[in-house]
Each structure stands twice: as C-alpha cells, then as structure tokens.
Amino acid sequence: MDTIREKNKYDVIFCRNVMIYFNAETKMNIVNKFYEAVKPQGYLMIGHAETIQRNQSKFMYISPAIYRKE
C-alpha cells in the first residue's frame, strides 16, 4: 500500500533537511514519489544543503532548493 498515491495531489511539498541522510538511490525514489504526489505546476522545496540531480529528476530546477513539476 502506498499512502502518498491514495491522497489528493499537493500544491507544494516541503522536505527540508531530510534527504541528506539517504543514499542516492533512496533519495531518487523519494523524489519520484513526490513527483507523483504533486499537482502539475506544483513545487518541491528541499533544504539548501540538499541537491537533486537535474538529469535524473522529472522536476524542473527553479533555484537552489526549489523545483517545479511541469
């Protein structure tokens, strides 16, 4: 059971200073789940110490720590 997919879509997801504790594969799995959970044109906000590989994510880079779903 995947609880994120059972909920409504979100306008913005804040996940700050959490993903620094995960390896790259786990982090990308989390980012992909967030992508599925956010509405089109919705945002993902991460901590300034965190990064998402732009070439591996479906999110569009807006500025440090801010990404948007197209």
mmCIF file of the N, C-alpha and C atoms, coordinates in Angstrom:
data_MODEL
# 
_entry.id   MODEL 
# 
loop_
_atom_site.group_PDB 
_atom_site.id 
_atom_site.type_symbol 
_atom_site.label_atom_id 
_atom_site.label_alt_id 
_atom_site.label_comp_id 
_atom_site.label_asym_id 
_atom_site.label_entity_id 
_atom_site.label_seq_id 
_atom_site.pdbx_PDB_ins_code 
_atom_site.Cartn_x 
_atom_site.Cartn_y 
_atom_site.Cartn_z 
_atom_site.occupancy 
_atom_site.B_iso_or_equiv 
_atom_site.pdbx_formal_charge 
_atom_site.auth_seq_id 
_atom_site.auth_comp_id 
_atom_site.auth_asym_id 
_atom_site.auth_atom_id 
_atom_site.pdbx_PDB_model_num 
ATOM 1   N N  . MET A 1 1  ? 0.845  -1.171 0.000   1.00 0.00 ? 1  MET A N  1 
ATOM 2   C CA . MET A 1 1  ? 0.000  0.000  0.000   1.00 0.00 ? 1  MET A CA 1 
ATOM 3   C C  . MET A 1 1  ? 0.893  1.238  0.000   1.00 0.00 ? 1  MET A C  1 
ATOM 4   N N  . ASP A 1 2  ? 0.608  2.170  -0.886  1.00 0.00 ? 2  ASP A N  1 
ATOM 5   C CA . ASP A 1 2  ? 1.391  3.393  -0.994  1.00 0.00 ? 2  ASP A CA 1 
ATOM 6   C C  . ASP A 1 2  ? 0.505  4.556  -0.580  1.00 0.00 ? 2  ASP A C  1 
ATOM 7   N N  . THR A 1 3  ? 0.708  5.081  0.594   1.00 0.00 ? 3  THR A N  1 
ATOM 8   C CA . THR A 1 3  ? -0.193 6.101  1.138   1.00 0.00 ? 3  THR A CA 1 
ATOM 9   C C  . THR A 1 3  ? -0.137 7.413  0.385   1.00 0.00 ? 3  THR A C  1 
ATOM 10  N N  . ILE A 1 4  ? 1.000  7.762  -0.229  1.00 0.00 ? 4  ILE A N  1 
ATOM 11  C CA . ILE A 1 4  ? 1.078  9.024  -0.964  1.00 0.00 ? 4  ILE A CA 1 
ATOM 12  C C  . ILE A 1 4  ? 0.104  9.014  -2.134  1.00 0.00 ? 4  ILE A C  1 
ATOM 13  N N  . ARG A 1 5  ? 0.004  7.922  -2.846  1.00 0.00 ? 5  ARG A N  1 
ATOM 14  C CA . ARG A 1 5  ? -0.870 7.855  -4.018  1.00 0.00 ? 5  ARG A CA 1 
ATOM 15  C C  . ARG A 1 5  ? -2.345 7.821  -3.649  1.00 0.00 ? 5  ARG A C  1 
ATOM 16  N N  . GLU A 1 6  ? -2.666 7.507  -2.424  1.00 0.00 ? 6  GLU A N  1 
ATOM 17  C CA . GLU A 1 6  ? -4.060 7.442  -2.006  1.00 0.00 ? 6  GLU A CA 1 
ATOM 18  C C  . GLU A 1 6  ? -4.611 8.814  -1.636  1.00 0.00 ? 6  GLU A C  1 
ATOM 19  N N  . LYS A 1 7  ? -3.772 9.783  -1.478  1.00 0.00 ? 7  LYS A N  1 
ATOM 20  C CA . LYS A 1 7  ? -4.187 11.128 -1.078  1.00 0.00 ? 7  LYS A CA 1 
ATOM 21  C C  . LYS A 1 7  ? -4.408 11.993 -2.310  1.00 0.00 ? 7  LYS A C  1 
ATOM 22  N N  . ASN A 1 8  ? -4.986 13.179 -2.072  1.00 0.00 ? 8  ASN A N  1 
ATOM 23  C CA . ASN A 1 8  ? -5.121 14.158 -3.140  1.00 0.00 ? 8  ASN A CA 1 
ATOM 24  C C  . ASN A 1 8  ? -3.743 14.682 -3.520  1.00 0.00 ? 8  ASN A C  1 
ATOM 25  N N  . LYS A 1 9  ? -3.657 15.292 -4.678  1.00 0.00 ? 9  LYS A N  1 
ATOM 26  C CA . LYS A 1 9  ? -2.393 15.881 -5.118  1.00 0.00 ? 9  LYS A CA 1 
ATOM 27  C C  . LYS A 1 9  ? -2.134 17.175 -4.342  1.00 0.00 ? 9  LYS A C  1 
ATOM 28  N N  . TYR A 1 10 ? -0.860 17.489 -4.183  1.00 0.00 ? 10 TYR A N  1 
ATOM 29  C CA . TYR A 1 10 ? -0.449 18.640 -3.377  1.00 0.00 ? 10 TYR A CA 1 
ATOM 30  C C  . TYR A 1 10 ? 0.058  19.774 -4.261  1.00 0.00 ? 10 TYR A C  1 
ATOM 31  N N  . ASP A 1 11 ? -0.132 21.010 -3.803  1.00 0.00 ? 11 ASP A N  1 
ATOM 32  C CA . ASP A 1 11 ? 0.401  22.189 -4.491  1.00 0.00 ? 11 ASP A CA 1 
ATOM 33  C C  . ASP A 1 11 ? 1.892  22.343 -4.227  1.00 0.00 ? 11 ASP A C  1 
ATOM 34  N N  . VAL A 1 12 ? 2.299  22.019 -3.018  1.00 0.00 ? 12 VAL A N  1 
ATOM 35  C CA . VAL A 1 12 ? 3.706  22.139 -2.635  1.00 0.00 ? 12 VAL A CA 1 
ATOM 36  C C  . VAL A 1 12 ? 4.042  21.060 -1.607  1.00 0.00 ? 12 VAL A C  1 
ATOM 37  N N  . ILE A 1 13 ? 5.248  20.533 -1.706  1.00 0.00 ? 13 ILE A N  1 
ATOM 38  C CA . ILE A 1 13 ? 5.758  19.578 -0.723  1.00 0.00 ? 13 ILE A CA 1 
ATOM 39  C C  . ILE A 1 13 ? 7.048  20.152 -0.159  1.00 0.00 ? 13 ILE A C  1 
ATOM 40  N N  . PHE A 1 14 ? 7.122  20.246 1.156   1.00 0.00 ? 14 PHE A N  1 
ATOM 41  C CA . PHE A 1 14 ? 8.329  20.687 1.849   1.00 0.00 ? 14 PHE A CA 1 
ATOM 42  C C  . PHE A 1 14 ? 9.020  19.455 2.420   1.00 0.00 ? 14 PHE A C  1 
ATOM 43  N N  . CYS A 1 15 ? 10.239 19.231 2.011   1.00 0.00 ? 15 CYS A N  1 
ATOM 44  C CA . CYS A 1 15 ? 11.038 18.118 2.533   1.00 0.00 ? 15 CYS A CA 1 
ATOM 45  C C  . CYS A 1 15 ? 12.437 18.669 2.776   1.00 0.00 ? 15 CYS A C  1 
ATOM 46  N N  . ARG A 1 16 ? 12.581 19.391 3.861   1.00 0.00 ? 16 ARG A N  1 
ATOM 47  C CA . ARG A 1 16 ? 13.820 20.112 4.125   1.00 0.00 ? 16 ARG A CA 1 
ATOM 48  C C  . ARG A 1 16 ? 14.693 19.370 5.115   1.00 0.00 ? 16 ARG A C  1 
ATOM 49  N N  . ASN A 1 17 ? 15.955 19.205 4.734   1.00 0.00 ? 17 ASN A N  1 
ATOM 50  C CA . ASN A 1 17 ? 16.978 18.624 5.607   1.00 0.00 ? 17 ASN A CA 1 
ATOM 51  C C  . ASN A 1 17 ? 16.645 17.202 6.042   1.00 0.00 ? 17 ASN A C  1 
ATOM 52  N N  . VAL A 1 18 ? 16.060 16.441 5.141   1.00 0.00 ? 18 VAL A N  1 
ATOM 53  C CA . VAL A 1 18 ? 15.729 15.039 5.402   1.00 0.00 ? 18 VAL A CA 1 
ATOM 54  C C  . VAL A 1 18 ? 16.540 14.128 4.482   1.00 0.00 ? 18 VAL A C  1 
ATOM 55  N N  . MET A 1 19 ? 16.585 14.464 3.205   1.00 0.00 ? 19 MET A N  1 
ATOM 56  C CA . MET A 1 19 ? 17.190 13.566 2.222   1.00 0.00 ? 19 MET A CA 1 
ATOM 57  C C  . MET A 1 19 ? 18.707 13.472 2.334   1.00 0.00 ? 19 MET A C  1 
ATOM 58  N N  . ILE A 1 20 ? 19.339 14.351 3.087   1.00 0.00 ? 20 ILE A N  1 
ATOM 59  C CA . ILE A 1 20 ? 20.793 14.281 3.263   1.00 0.00 ? 20 ILE A CA 1 
ATOM 60  C C  . ILE A 1 20 ? 21.209 12.997 3.973   1.00 0.00 ? 20 ILE A C  1 
ATOM 61  N N  . TYR A 1 21 ? 20.261 12.350 4.617   1.00 0.00 ? 21 TYR A N  1 
ATOM 62  C CA . TYR A 1 21 ? 20.556 11.128 5.364   1.00 0.00 ? 21 TYR A CA 1 
ATOM 63  C C  . TYR A 1 21 ? 20.428 9.852  4.531   1.00 0.00 ? 21 TYR A C  1 
ATOM 64  N N  . PHE A 1 22 ? 19.986 9.977  3.265   1.00 0.00 ? 22 PHE A N  1 
ATOM 65  C CA . PHE A 1 22 ? 19.749 8.812  2.421   1.00 0.00 ? 22 PHE A CA 1 
ATOM 66  C C  . PHE A 1 22 ? 20.798 8.692  1.324   1.00 0.00 ? 22 PHE A C  1 
ATOM 67  N N  . ASN A 1 23 ? 20.983 7.468  0.824   1.00 0.00 ? 23 ASN A N  1 
ATOM 68  C CA . ASN A 1 23 ? 21.883 7.284  -0.316  1.00 0.00 ? 23 ASN A CA 1 
ATOM 69  C C  . ASN A 1 23 ? 21.183 7.785  -1.584  1.00 0.00 ? 23 ASN A C  1 
ATOM 70  N N  . ALA A 1 24 ? 21.933 7.878  -2.680  1.00 0.00 ? 24 ALA A N  1 
ATOM 71  C CA . ALA A 1 24 ? 21.413 8.463  -3.919  1.00 0.00 ? 24 ALA A CA 1 
ATOM 72  C C  . ALA A 1 24 ? 20.198 7.719  -4.458  1.00 0.00 ? 24 ALA A C  1 
ATOM 73  N N  . GLU A 1 25 ? 20.219 6.397  -4.418  1.00 0.00 ? 25 GLU A N  1 
ATOM 74  C CA . GLU A 1 25 ? 19.092 5.613  -4.941  1.00 0.00 ? 25 GLU A CA 1 
ATOM 75  C C  . GLU A 1 25 ? 17.824 5.862  -4.133  1.00 0.00 ? 25 GLU A C  1 
ATOM 76  N N  . THR A 1 26 ? 17.931 5.850  -2.826  1.00 0.00 ? 26 THR A N  1 
ATOM 77  C CA . THR A 1 26 ? 16.765 6.094  -1.972  1.00 0.00 ? 26 THR A CA 1 
ATOM 78  C C  . THR A 1 26 ? 16.243 7.511  -2.172  1.00 0.00 ? 26 THR A C  1 
ATOM 79  N N  . LYS A 1 27 ? 17.155 8.468  -2.286  1.00 0.00 ? 27 LYS A N  1 
ATOM 80  C CA . LYS A 1 27 ? 16.749 9.857  -2.495  1.00 0.00 ? 27 LYS A CA 1 
ATOM 81  C C  . LYS A 1 27 ? 15.956 10.004 -3.790  1.00 0.00 ? 27 LYS A C  1 
ATOM 82  N N  . MET A 1 28 ? 16.410 9.347  -4.878  1.00 0.00 ? 28 MET A N  1 
ATOM 83  C CA . MET A 1 28 ? 15.685 9.452  -6.140  1.00 0.00 ? 28 MET A CA 1 
ATOM 84  C C  . MET A 1 28 ? 14.332 8.757  -6.070  1.00 0.00 ? 28 MET A C  1 
ATOM 85  N N  . ASN A 1 29 ? 14.227 7.668  -5.330  1.00 0.00 ? 29 ASN A N  1 
ATOM 86  C CA . ASN A 1 29 ? 12.922 7.025  -5.131  1.00 0.00 ? 29 ASN A CA 1 
ATOM 87  C C  . ASN A 1 29 ? 11.965 7.973  -4.423  1.00 0.00 ? 29 ASN A C  1 
ATOM 88  N N  . ILE A 1 30 ? 12.454 8.671  -3.427  1.00 0.00 ? 30 ILE A N  1 
ATOM 89  C CA . ILE A 1 30 ? 11.625 9.633  -2.694  1.00 0.00 ? 30 ILE A CA 1 
ATOM 90  C C  . ILE A 1 30 ? 11.205 10.772 -3.617  1.00 0.00 ? 30 ILE A C  1 
ATOM 91  N N  . VAL A 1 31 ? 12.142 11.319 -4.368  1.00 0.00 ? 31 VAL A N  1 
ATOM 92  C CA . VAL A 1 31 ? 11.840 12.425 -5.283  1.00 0.00 ? 31 VAL A CA 1 
ATOM 93  C C  . VAL A 1 31 ? 10.806 11.988 -6.317  1.00 0.00 ? 31 VAL A C  1 
ATOM 94  N N  . ASN A 1 32 ? 10.915 10.781 -6.830  1.00 0.00 ? 32 ASN A N  1 
ATOM 95  C CA . ASN A 1 32 ? 9.933  10.278 -7.801  1.00 0.00 ? 32 ASN A CA 1 
ATOM 96  C C  . ASN A 1 32 ? 8.546  10.143 -7.176  1.00 0.00 ? 32 ASN A C  1 
ATOM 97  N N  . LYS A 1 33 ? 8.474  9.719  -5.935  1.00 0.00 ? 33 LYS A N  1 
ATOM 98  C CA . LYS A 1 33 ? 7.176  9.636  -5.244  1.00 0.00 ? 33 LYS A CA 1 
ATOM 99  C C  . LYS A 1 33 ? 6.595  11.032 -5.032  1.00 0.00 ? 33 LYS A C  1 
ATOM 100 N N  . PHE A 1 34 ? 7.448  11.986 -4.697  1.00 0.00 ? 34 PHE A N  1 
ATOM 101 C CA . PHE A 1 34 ? 6.987  13.365 -4.558  1.00 0.00 ? 34 PHE A CA 1 
ATOM 102 C C  . PHE A 1 34 ? 6.460  13.887 -5.891  1.00 0.00 ? 34 PHE A C  1 
ATOM 103 N N  . TYR A 1 35 ? 7.131  13.548 -6.983  1.00 0.00 ? 35 TYR A N  1 
ATOM 104 C CA . TYR A 1 35 ? 6.692  13.990 -8.306  1.00 0.00 ? 35 TYR A CA 1 
ATOM 105 C C  . TYR A 1 35 ? 5.286  13.476 -8.606  1.00 0.00 ? 35 TYR A C  1 
ATOM 106 N N  . GLU A 1 36 ? 5.024  12.243 -8.261  1.00 0.00 ? 36 GLU A N  1 
ATOM 107 C CA . GLU A 1 36 ? 3.694  11.665 -8.471  1.00 0.00 ? 36 GLU A CA 1 
ATOM 108 C C  . GLU A 1 36 ? 2.647  12.315 -7.573  1.00 0.00 ? 36 GLU A C  1 
ATOM 109 N N  . ALA A 1 37 ? 3.068  12.804 -6.416  1.00 0.00 ? 37 ALA A N  1 
ATOM 110 C CA . ALA A 1 37 ? 2.125  13.330 -5.430  1.00 0.00 ? 37 ALA A CA 1 
ATOM 111 C C  . ALA A 1 37 ? 1.802  14.809 -5.618  1.00 0.00 ? 37 ALA A C  1 
ATOM 112 N N  . VAL A 1 38 ? 2.616  15.530 -6.371  1.00 0.00 ? 38 VAL A N  1 
ATOM 113 C CA . VAL A 1 38 ? 2.404  16.967 -6.525  1.00 0.00 ? 38 VAL A CA 1 
ATOM 114 C C  . VAL A 1 38 ? 1.593  17.244 -7.798  1.00 0.00 ? 38 VAL A C  1 
ATOM 115 N N  . LYS A 1 39 ? 0.777  18.295 -7.747  1.00 0.00 ? 39 LYS A N  1 
ATOM 116 C CA . LYS A 1 39 ? -0.029 18.698 -8.903  1.00 0.00 ? 39 LYS A CA 1 
ATOM 117 C C  . LYS A 1 39 ? 0.869  19.255 -10.005 1.00 0.00 ? 39 LYS A C  1 
ATOM 118 N N  . PRO A 1 40 ? 0.385  19.268 -11.249 1.00 0.00 ? 40 PRO A N  1 
ATOM 119 C CA . PRO A 1 40 ? 1.127  19.975 -12.298 1.00 0.00 ? 40 PRO A CA 1 
ATOM 120 C C  . PRO A 1 40 ? 1.327  21.433 -11.878 1.00 0.00 ? 40 PRO A C  1 
ATOM 121 N N  . GLN A 1 41 ? 2.490  21.961 -12.137 1.00 0.00 ? 41 GLN A N  1 
ATOM 122 C CA . GLN A 1 41 ? 2.908  23.301 -11.722 1.00 0.00 ? 41 GLN A CA 1 
ATOM 123 C C  . GLN A 1 41 ? 3.131  23.407 -10.212 1.00 0.00 ? 41 GLN A C  1 
ATOM 124 N N  . GLY A 1 42 ? 3.090  22.274 -9.514  1.00 0.00 ? 42 GLY A N  1 
ATOM 125 C CA . GLY A 1 42 ? 3.346  22.260 -8.076  1.00 0.00 ? 42 GLY A CA 1 
ATOM 126 C C  . GLY A 1 42 ? 4.838  22.291 -7.782  1.00 0.00 ? 42 GLY A C  1 
ATOM 127 N N  . TYR A 1 43 ? 5.169  22.539 -6.532  1.00 0.00 ? 43 TYR A N  1 
ATOM 128 C CA . TYR A 1 43 ? 6.559  22.741 -6.134  1.00 0.00 ? 43 TYR A CA 1 
ATOM 129 C C  . TYR A 1 43 ? 7.043  21.702 -5.135  1.00 0.00 ? 43 TYR A C  1 
ATOM 130 N N  . LEU A 1 44 ? 8.344  21.443 -5.204  1.00 0.00 ? 44 LEU A N  1 
ATOM 131 C CA . LEU A 1 44 ? 9.054  20.671 -4.193  1.00 0.00 ? 44 LEU A CA 1 
ATOM 132 C C  . LEU A 1 44 ? 10.114 21.587 -3.616  1.00 0.00 ? 44 LEU A C  1 
ATOM 133 N N  . MET A 1 45 ? 10.083 21.768 -2.298  1.00 0.00 ? 45 MET A N  1 
ATOM 134 C CA . MET A 1 45 ? 11.070 22.587 -1.598  1.00 0.00 ? 45 MET A CA 1 
ATOM 135 C C  . MET A 1 45 ? 11.938 21.661 -0.761  1.00 0.00 ? 45 MET A C  1 
ATOM 136 N N  . ILE A 1 46 ? 13.254 21.742 -0.977  1.00 0.00 ? 46 ILE A N  1 
ATOM 137 C CA . ILE A 1 46 ? 14.183 20.923 -0.205  1.00 0.00 ? 46 ILE A CA 1 
ATOM 138 C C  . ILE A 1 46 ? 15.131 21.841 0.560   1.00 0.00 ? 46 ILE A C  1 
ATOM 139 N N  . GLY A 1 47 ? 15.936 21.270 1.429   1.00 0.00 ? 47 GLY A N  1 
ATOM 140 C CA . GLY A 1 47 ? 16.896 22.055 2.200   1.00 0.00 ? 47 GLY A CA 1 
ATOM 141 C C  . GLY A 1 47 ? 18.037 22.559 1.332   1.00 0.00 ? 47 GLY A C  1 
ATOM 142 N N  . HIS A 1 48 ? 18.657 23.663 1.747   1.00 0.00 ? 48 HIS A N  1 
ATOM 143 C CA . HIS A 1 48 ? 19.756 24.245 0.973   1.00 0.00 ? 48 HIS A CA 1 
ATOM 144 C C  . HIS A 1 48 ? 20.981 23.337 0.926   1.00 0.00 ? 48 HIS A C  1 
ATOM 145 N N  . ALA A 1 49 ? 21.126 22.446 1.878   1.00 0.00 ? 49 ALA A N  1 
ATOM 146 C CA . ALA A 1 49 ? 22.257 21.509 1.891   1.00 0.00 ? 49 ALA A CA 1 
ATOM 147 C C  . ALA A 1 49 ? 21.997 20.296 1.001   1.00 0.00 ? 49 ALA A C  1 
ATOM 148 N N  . GLU A 1 50 ? 20.789 20.191 0.453   1.00 0.00 ? 50 GLU A N  1 
ATOM 149 C CA . GLU A 1 50 ? 20.401 19.031 -0.350  1.00 0.00 ? 50 GLU A CA 1 
ATOM 150 C C  . GLU A 1 50 ? 20.427 19.382 -1.836  1.00 0.00 ? 50 GLU A C  1 
ATOM 151 N N  . THR A 1 51 ? 20.622 18.375 -2.654  1.00 0.00 ? 51 THR A N  1 
ATOM 152 C CA . THR A 1 51 ? 20.587 18.569 -4.100  1.00 0.00 ? 51 THR A CA 1 
ATOM 153 C C  . THR A 1 51 ? 19.821 17.422 -4.751  1.00 0.00 ? 51 THR A C  1 
ATOM 154 N N  . ILE A 1 52 ? 19.277 17.721 -5.906  1.00 0.00 ? 52 ILE A N  1 
ATOM 155 C CA . ILE A 1 52 ? 18.629 16.710 -6.739  1.00 0.00 ? 52 ILE A CA 1 
ATOM 156 C C  . ILE A 1 52 ? 19.354 16.745 -8.076  1.00 0.00 ? 52 ILE A C  1 
ATOM 157 N N  . GLN A 1 53 ? 19.760 15.603 -8.561  1.00 0.00 ? 53 GLN A N  1 
ATOM 158 C CA . GLN A 1 53 ? 20.435 15.537 -9.855  1.00 0.00 ? 53 GLN A CA 1 
ATOM 159 C C  . GLN A 1 53 ? 19.450 15.955 -10.942 1.00 0.00 ? 53 GLN A C  1 
ATOM 160 N N  . ARG A 1 54 ? 19.725 17.058 -11.598 1.00 0.00 ? 54 ARG A N  1 
ATOM 161 C CA . ARG A 1 54 ? 18.801 17.600 -12.601 1.00 0.00 ? 54 ARG A CA 1 
ATOM 162 C C  . ARG A 1 54 ? 18.560 16.636 -13.750 1.00 0.00 ? 54 ARG A C  1 
ATOM 163 N N  . ASN A 1 55 ? 19.562 15.880 -14.117 1.00 0.00 ? 55 ASN A N  1 
ATOM 164 C CA . ASN A 1 55 ? 19.397 14.964 -15.251 1.00 0.00 ? 55 ASN A CA 1 
ATOM 165 C C  . ASN A 1 55 ? 18.692 13.667 -14.863 1.00 0.00 ? 55 ASN A C  1 
ATOM 166 N N  . GLN A 1 56 ? 18.439 13.458 -13.579 1.00 0.00 ? 56 GLN A N  1 
ATOM 167 C CA . GLN A 1 56 ? 17.762 12.237 -13.123 1.00 0.00 ? 56 GLN A CA 1 
ATOM 168 C C  . GLN A 1 56 ? 16.358 12.499 -12.600 1.00 0.00 ? 56 GLN A C  1 
ATOM 169 N N  . SER A 1 57 ? 15.984 13.746 -12.480 1.00 0.00 ? 57 SER A N  1 
ATOM 170 C CA . SER A 1 57 ? 14.685 14.090 -11.904 1.00 0.00 ? 57 SER A CA 1 
ATOM 171 C C  . SER A 1 57 ? 13.759 14.660 -12.967 1.00 0.00 ? 57 SER A C  1 
ATOM 172 N N  . LYS A 1 58 ? 12.475 14.416 -12.808 1.00 0.00 ? 58 LYS A N  1 
ATOM 173 C CA . LYS A 1 58 ? 11.476 14.998 -13.703 1.00 0.00 ? 58 LYS A CA 1 
ATOM 174 C C  . LYS A 1 58 ? 11.158 16.433 -13.308 1.00 0.00 ? 58 LYS A C  1 
ATOM 175 N N  . PHE A 1 59 ? 11.494 16.821 -12.078 1.00 0.00 ? 59 PHE A N  1 
ATOM 176 C CA . PHE A 1 59 ? 11.255 18.184 -11.626 1.00 0.00 ? 59 PHE A CA 1 
ATOM 177 C C  . PHE A 1 59 ? 12.149 19.159 -12.382 1.00 0.00 ? 59 PHE A C  1 
ATOM 178 N N  . MET A 1 60 ? 11.625 20.353 -12.646 1.00 0.00 ? 60 MET A N  1 
ATOM 179 C CA . MET A 1 60 ? 12.406 21.406 -13.266 1.00 0.00 ? 60 MET A CA 1 
ATOM 180 C C  . MET A 1 60 ? 13.069 22.239 -12.168 1.00 0.00 ? 60 MET A C  1 
ATOM 181 N N  . TYR A 1 61 ? 14.350 22.488 -12.318 1.00 0.00 ? 61 TYR A N  1 
ATOM 182 C CA . TYR A 1 61 ? 15.095 23.306 -11.374 1.00 0.00 ? 61 TYR A CA 1 
ATOM 183 C C  . TYR A 1 61 ? 14.653 24.758 -11.519 1.00 0.00 ? 61 TYR A C  1 
ATOM 184 N N  . ILE A 1 62 ? 14.277 25.386 -10.412 1.00 0.00 ? 62 ILE A N  1 
ATOM 185 C CA . ILE A 1 62 ? 13.897 26.800 -10.416 1.00 0.00 ? 62 ILE A CA 1 
ATOM 186 C C  . ILE A 1 62 ? 15.025 27.630 -9.814  1.00 0.00 ? 62 ILE A C  1 
ATOM 187 N N  . SER A 1 63 ? 15.432 27.267 -8.625  1.00 0.00 ? 63 SER A N  1 
ATOM 188 C CA . SER A 1 63 ? 16.542 27.919 -7.926  1.00 0.00 ? 63 SER A CA 1 
ATOM 189 C C  . SER A 1 63 ? 17.010 26.965 -6.837  1.00 0.00 ? 63 SER A C  1 
ATOM 190 N N  . PRO A 1 64 ? 18.136 27.278 -6.173  1.00 0.00 ? 64 PRO A N  1 
ATOM 191 C CA . PRO A 1 64 ? 18.588 26.345 -5.137  1.00 0.00 ? 64 PRO A CA 1 
ATOM 192 C C  . PRO A 1 64 ? 17.458 26.001 -4.161  1.00 0.00 ? 64 PRO A C  1 
ATOM 193 N N  . ALA A 1 65 ? 17.199 24.736 -4.002  1.00 0.00 ? 65 ALA A N  1 
ATOM 194 C CA . ALA A 1 65 ? 16.201 24.191 -3.077  1.00 0.00 ? 65 ALA A CA 1 
ATOM 195 C C  . ALA A 1 65 ? 14.759 24.289 -3.584  1.00 0.00 ? 65 ALA A C  1 
ATOM 196 N N  . ILE A 1 66 ? 14.533 24.801 -4.789  1.00 0.00 ? 66 ILE A N  1 
ATOM 197 C CA . ILE A 1 66 ? 13.167 24.937 -5.318  1.00 0.00 ? 66 ILE A CA 1 
ATOM 198 C C  . ILE A 1 66 ? 13.080 24.258 -6.685  1.00 0.00 ? 66 ILE A C  1 
ATOM 199 N N  . TYR A 1 67 ? 12.114 23.356 -6.803  1.00 0.00 ? 67 TYR A N  1 
ATOM 200 C CA . TYR A 1 67 ? 11.881 22.609 -8.039  1.00 0.00 ? 67 TYR A CA 1 
ATOM 201 C C  . TYR A 1 67 ? 10.394 22.636 -8.355  1.00 0.00 ? 67 TYR A C  1 
ATOM 202 N N  . ARG A 1 68 ? 10.048 22.572 -9.651  1.00 0.00 ? 68 ARG A N  1 
ATOM 203 C CA . ARG A 1 68 ? 8.639  22.628 -10.059 1.00 0.00 ? 68 ARG A CA 1 
ATOM 204 C C  . ARG A 1 68 ? 8.327  21.494 -11.018 1.00 0.00 ? 68 ARG A C  1 
ATOM 205 N N  . LYS A 1 69 ? 7.121  20.973 -10.877 1.00 0.00 ? 69 LYS A N  1 
ATOM 206 C CA . LYS A 1 69 ? 6.622  19.957 -11.808 1.00 0.00 ? 69 LYS A CA 1 
ATOM 207 C C  . LYS A 1 69 ? 6.043  20.667 -13.016 1.00 0.00 ? 69 LYS A C  1 
ATOM 208 N N  . GLU A 1 70 ? 6.381  20.189 -14.184 1.00 0.00 ? 70 GLU A N  1 
ATOM 209 C CA . GLU A 1 70 ? 5.840  20.776 -15.425 1.00 0.00 ? 70 GLU A CA 1 
ATOM 210 C C  . GLU A 1 70 ? 4.494  20.201 -15.758 1.00 0.00 ? 70 GLU A C  1 
# 
